[in-house]
Amino acid sequence: MSKPLEGIKIIDFTHVQAGPACTQLLAWFGADVIKVERPGSGDVTRTQLRDIPDVDALYFTMLNSNKKSLTLDTKKPEGKEVLEKLIKESDVMVENFGPGALDRMGFPWQYIKELNPKMILASVKGFSDGHHYDDLKVYENVAQCAGGAASTTGFWDGPPTISAAALGDSNTGMHLAIGILTALIGRDKTGKGQKVAVSMQDSVLNLCRVKLRDQQRLDRLGYLEEYPQYPHGEFSDVVPRGGNAGGGGQPGWVLKCKGWETDPNSYIYFTIQGHAWAPICRAIGKPEWIEDANYNTATARQPHIFDIFKTIEEWLADKTKFEAVDILRKFDIPCAPVLTMKELANDPSLRESGTIAEVAHKERGSYLTVGSPIKFSDMKPEITASPLLGEHTDEVLESLGYSSAQIANLHQQQAV
């Protein structure tokens, strides 16, 4: 069957991670995504953290599958002319340049609208327009600090900690994809395009909403009962770092399993939810705790929470993380093994579902990449290789009406 976004043409003026993650998602779902790159160099991630000399790095290949690559020097009149024609025939332009870059390029929003009143201009920003830091250059870790994630991550006796998950980059890209799809639906109703912008700070904060919830509770109560600091520790006037405690009010912790002495990932995450208390007691051989007044409510358990976790770790001592989860899942107890990237890469379930995809590349051979995290009943997105630099330049120019002679002349002009 045809893909839902077939017929939607997107100019991808993005680089590094946040923007490319957004446009890649749309390409998976059928959009014709044309990645506009600088002749001779292209997206900086083509050469960053290379594992094979003179071949596109995995950083690039894993963020730019299913796209076309058009090399274009927009500083030259010939390049500007091509971009003007492309804007007239496209539906969306996605960019993550610094503030004012499109204006300096000669393509302010007002001019883009004149060329194509139906155009949707989608932008990744570090901070929202008008923010007092809106001129600040932002990367992943900067966004995590500015969005509240770092101050609430880690342990209370250590510094703020950055998450390995791309909360600032890929998360912002996912938010922008939602914004683009919403604007496309809106255009179907109004016939007009519009600007869509998502800031990295805002996107991180959106994922930290439970911490904003906790700040308001702390302001009112002076303590947070589900955090490890309660009831014996002290709270300041800001949400503390909670280690591995659960964010939803259910006490949880990362617990050692068999082999932890030599394997730094022989752990499971174990959550003590109220409805699961009786099954937990039965699973670990402590049925007497079910009715014990010192344990039978969440409030009663909190002062003893680390003693409870210690008892569970003793039960786990002769079980691998996989054996433990296989036992606990039969009791419907929330838990999971701490999985490594190697374990995830080789997980047959993730391969079968398409979450991990193996892709053939013209130069590097096959490589693994993430596939669509969104699953459909009537569609399974096909993941194809990222484009070589300028691989589709002639194809795109021909689609815009350029003759072979004009294309050759354009190549010559861009090489000068």
C-alpha positions in Angstrom: 0.0 0.0 0.0 1.1 3.6 -0.5 2.6 5.3 2.6 0.6 8.0 4.3 3.0 10.8 3.6 3.6 10.0 -0.1 3.3 13.2 -2.1 4.6 15.4 0.7 7.9 17.0 -0.4 10.2 18.2 2.4 13.3 20.4 2.1 15.7 19.2 4.8 18.0 22.1 5.7 19.0 20.4 8.9 22.2 19.0 10.3 23.6 17.0 13.2 20.7 15.3 15.2 17.6 17.2 16.2 16.4 18.2 12.7 17.6 15.1 10.9 15.8 12.9 13.4 12.6 14.8 12.6 12.9 14.5 8.8 14.0 10.9 9.0 10.8 10.0 10.8 8.8 11.7 8.1 10.8 10.0 5.4 10.1 6.6 6.9 6.4 7.3 6.6 6.6 8.2 2.9 7.6 11.9 2.6 10.1 12.8 -0.2 12.8 14.3 1.9 15.5 16.2 0.0 18.5 16.9 2.2 20.2 20.1 1.1 24.0 19.9 1.8 27.0 22.0 1.2 29.1 20.8 -1.8 32.2 19.0 -0.9 31.5 18.6 2.8 27.8 18.1 3.6 26.4 17.5 7.0 29.2 17.6 9.6 28.2 14.2 11.0 29.3 12.5 7.8 32.9 12.8 9.1 32.3 12.8 12.9 33.3 9.7 15.0 34.2 7.7 11.9 34.9 4.0 12.3 35.8 3.4 8.6 38.2 5.9 6.9 36.6 8.1 4.1 33.2 6.5 4.6 30.1 8.3 6.0 30.1 7.9 9.8 27.4 6.0 11.6 26.4 9.2 13.2 25.2 10.3 9.8 23.8 7.1 8.5 21.6 6.5 11.5 19.9 9.9 11.2 19.5 10.2 7.5 18.0 7.0 6.1 15.3 7.1 3.3 16.4 10.6 2.2 17.8 12.1 -1.0 20.9 14.3 -1.0 21.1 17.5 -3.0 24.4 19.5 -2.9 23.7 23.2 -3.3 25.7 26.4 -2.7 23.0 28.8 -1.6 25.6 31.6 -1.4 25.7 31.7 -5.2 23.0 33.0 -7.5 22.6 29.7 -9.3 22.1 27.9 -5.9 19.6 30.5 -4.8 17.6 30.0 -8.1 17.5 26.2 -7.5 16.3 26.7 -3.9 13.6 29.2 -5.0 12.3 26.6 -7.5 12.4 23.9 -4.8 10.5 26.0 -2.4 7.7 26.6 -4.9 7.3 22.9 -5.4 7.6 21.7 -1.8 5.3 21.4 1.2 7.7 21.8 4.2 11.1 23.3 4.8 12.8 22.1 8.0 15.9 24.0 9.4 18.0 24.2 12.5 20.3 27.1 11.6 21.3 29.7 14.2 19.0 32.7 14.6 18.8 34.9 11.5 20.7 32.5 9.2 17.8 32.1 6.7 17.5 35.9 6.6 21.2 36.3 5.8 20.8 33.6 3.2 18.2 35.7 1.5 15.2 33.6 2.5 13.3 35.3 5.3 9.9 33.9 6.2 8.1 36.7 4.3 10.0 35.8 1.1 9.3 32.1 1.5 5.6 32.8 1.9 5.7 34.9 -1.3 7.3 32.0 -3.2 4.8 29.5 -1.7 1.9 30.6 0.5 1.3 26.9 1.4 4.8 26.4 2.7 5.3 25.2 6.3 8.6 26.4 7.7 9.6 24.2 10.7 12.5 25.2 12.9 14.5 23.7 15.7 15.7 26.4 18.2 17.7 26.3 21.3 15.3 28.5 23.2 12.0 29.9 22.1 11.8 33.3 20.3 11.9 36.1 22.8 13.6 34.1 25.5 16.5 36.0 27.1 18.9 33.2 25.9 17.5 33.0 22.4 20.9 33.9 20.9 22.7 31.1 22.8 24.1 28.2 20.9 22.6 24.9 22.2 23.7 21.3 22.0 22.3 18.1 23.7 23.8 18.6 27.1 23.2 22.3 27.2 19.5 21.6 26.5 19.3 19.0 29.3 20.8 21.5 31.8 18.5 24.3 30.6 15.4 22.2 30.5 15.7 20.9 34.1 16.7 17.3 33.4 20.3 17.5 34.7 19.4 19.1 38.0 17.0 16.2 38.8 19.1 13.3 37.5 21.8 11.5 39.5 22.4 10.9 43.2 21.9 13.4 45.9 25.5 13.4 47.0 26.9 14.0 43.5 26.7 16.6 40.7 23.9 17.1 38.2 24.0 14.3 35.6 23.3 14.2 31.9 21.1 11.4 30.5 22.4 9.2 27.7 19.0 9.5 26.0 19.0 12.4 23.5 16.4 14.4 25.4 17.6 17.6 23.8 18.2 16.4 20.2 16.1 13.5 19.0 13.3 14.3 21.5 13.1 17.8 20.0 13.0 16.3 16.5 10.1 14.1 17.5 8.2 17.1 18.9 8.9 19.0 15.7 7.5 16.1 13.6 4.3 16.3 15.5 4.2 20.1 14.9 4.7 19.6 11.1 2.0 17.0 10.8 -0.4 19.2 12.7 0.4 22.1 10.4 -0.2 19.9 7.4 -3.6 19.0 8.7 -4.3 22.6 9.4 -3.2 23.6 5.9 -5.8 21.1 4.5 -8.4 23.1 6.3 -7.2 26.7 5.6 -5.1 26.4 2.5 -2.3 28.3 4.1 1.1 27.4 5.5 2.6 28.6 8.7 5.8 28.7 10.8 6.3 25.9 13.3 9.1 26.1 15.9 10.2 23.8 18.7 12.9 24.8 21.2 15.3 22.2 22.8 14.7 23.7 26.2 10.9 23.4 25.9 11.2 19.8 24.6 13.3 18.7 27.6 11.0 20.5 30.0 8.0 18.7 28.5 9.6 15.4 29.4 10.4 16.7 32.9 6.8 17.6 33.7 6.7 15.3 36.8 9.6 17.2 38.2 7.7 20.5 37.8 4.8 18.7 39.5 7.2 17.8 42.4 8.5 21.3 42.7 4.9 22.5 43.4 4.3 19.8 45.9 7.6 20.6 47.6 6.7 24.3 47.7 3.5 23.3 49.5 4.6 20.4 51.7 8.3 20.9 52.3 9.0 17.2 51.5 8.4 14.6 48.8 7.4 11.3 50.4 8.4 9.0 47.5 12.0 10.3 47.3 14.8 8.4 49.1 15.4 11.4 51.3 12.1 10.9 53.1 11.6 10.5 56.0 15.2 10.5 57.4 16.9 13.1 55.1 16.5 16.8 54.5 14.9 18.7 51.6 16.0 22.1 50.3 13.6 24.3 48.4 14.3 22.6 45.0 13.5 19.2 43.7 16.4 17.0 44.6 18.2 14.3 42.7 16.5 11.0 43.5 19.0 8.4 42.3 17.0 5.5 40.8 13.7 6.2 42.6 10.6 6.0 40.5 9.2 9.3 39.2 5.5 8.3 39.3 5.2 7.8 43.1 6.1 4.1 43.1 9.4 3.4 44.9 11.8 1.7 42.7 15.5 0.9 42.6 18.2 -0.8 40.5 19.1 -4.0 42.3 22.1 -6.4 41.9 21.7 -9.8 40.4 24.0 -12.8 40.1 27.3 -11.8 38.5 27.2 -8.1 39.3 30.8 -8.3 40.7 32.2 -8.8 37.2 29.4 -7.6 34.9 28.5 -3.9 35.5 25.0 -4.5 34.0 23.9 -7.5 36.0 21.0 -5.5 37.5 17.3 -5.3 37.3 15.0 -2.3 37.9 12.4 -3.3 40.5 9.3 -1.2 41.3 7.2 -1.6 44.4 3.7 -0.6 43.5 0.9 -0.8 46.0 -1.2 -3.3 44.1 1.9 -5.5 43.6 2.9 -5.7 47.2 1.3 -9.0 48.0 2.7 -10.7 44.9 6.2 -9.3 45.7 6.0 -10.8 49.2 5.0 -14.2 47.8 7.7 -14.1 45.0 10.6 -13.3 47.4 9.4 -15.7 50.1 8.2 -13.1 52.6 4.4 -13.8 52.8 4.4 -12.6 56.4 5.0 -9.0 55.2 1.6 -8.9 53.4 -0.3 -8.2 56.6 2.5 -6.8 58.7 1.6 -3.2 59.8 5.2 -2.2 59.2 5.0 -3.0 55.6 1.4 -3.3 54.4 1.0 0.3 53.2 3.2 2.6 51.1 3.5 5.0 54.0 4.6 2.2 56.4 7.1 0.9 53.9 8.9 4.1 53.1 11.0 4.3 56.3 12.1 0.7 55.6 12.4 0.9 51.8 16.2 0.3 51.6 15.9 -2.7 54.0 13.2 -4.1 51.7 15.4 -3.6 48.6 18.3 -5.3 50.5 16.1 -8.3 51.2 15.1 -8.4 47.5 18.8 -8.3 46.5 19.5 -11.2 48.8 16.8 -13.1 46.9 18.3 -12.1 43.6 21.9 -13.2 44.6 21.7 -16.6 42.9 19.7 -15.4 39.8 20.8 -13.7 36.6 18.9 -10.6 35.6 17.0 -12.6 32.9 16.2 -15.5 35.3 14.9 -13.0 37.9 12.6 -11.2 35.4 11.3 -14.5 34.1 10.2 -15.4 37.7 8.8 -12.0 38.6 6.8 -11.5 35.4 4.7 -14.5 36.4 3.7 -12.5 39.5 2.9 -9.5 37.4 5.6 -7.4 39.2 6.9 -4.3 37.3 10.6 -4.9 36.6 13.1 -5.1 33.7 16.6 -6.3 33.1 19.2 -3.5 32.6 20.0 -4.1 29.0 23.2 -3.1 27.2 23.4 -1.8 23.7 25.0 -5.1 22.6 22.0 -7.0 24.1 19.5 -4.7 22.4 21.4 -4.9 19.1 21.0 -8.7 19.1 17.5 -8.9 20.5 15.4 -11.1 18.1 12.2 -9.4 19.2 13.5 -5.9 18.3 14.8 -7.2 14.9 11.5 -8.8 14.1 9.5 -5.7 15.0 11.8 -3.4 13.0 12.9 -1.4 16.0 16.4 -2.5 15.2 17.0 -2.6 11.4 20.0 -3.9 9.4 20.6 -1.7 6.4 22.8 -2.2 3.3 25.0 0.8 2.5 26.9 1.3 -0.8 30.2 2.1 0.8 30.2 0.7 4.4 28.4 -2.5 3.8 25.6 -3.4 6.3 25.0 -1.5 9.5 22.5 -1.4 12.3 20.2 1.5 12.9 17.0 2.2 14.9 13.8 1.8 13.0 10.4 3.3 13.6 9.4 3.3 17.3 5.8 3.8 16.0 4.0 0.7 14.9 1.1 0.5 12.5 -1.4 -2.3 11.8 -1.3 -1.7 8.0 2.2 -0.5 7.4 5.7 -1.5 8.4 8.2 1.3 7.4 11.0 0.1 5.2 14.4 1.5 6.3 16.8 2.3 3.4 20.4 3.5 3.5 21.3 7.1 4.0 22.3 8.9 0.8 25.9 9.5 -0.4 26.8 13.2 -0.5 25.0 14.7 -3.6 23.8 11.3 -4.7 20.5 12.7 -5.9 21.5 16.1 -7.1 20.9 15.4 -10.8 17.6 13.6 -10.1 16.3 16.6 -8.1 17.4 19.1 -10.7 15.8 17.2 -13.5 12.6 17.1 -11.5 12.8 20.9 -11.3 13.0 21.2 -15.1 16.8 21.6 -15.6 18.3 20.3 -18.8 21.4 18.2 -18.9 23.4 21.2 -20.1 22.1 23.4 -17.3 22.9 20.7 -14.7 26.4 20.4 -16.0 26.8 24.2 -15.8 25.5 24.3 -12.3 28.0 21.6 -11.2 30.7 23.7 -12.8 29.6 26.9 -11.0 29.5 25.1 -7.6 32.9 23.7 -8.1 34.4 27.1 -8.6 
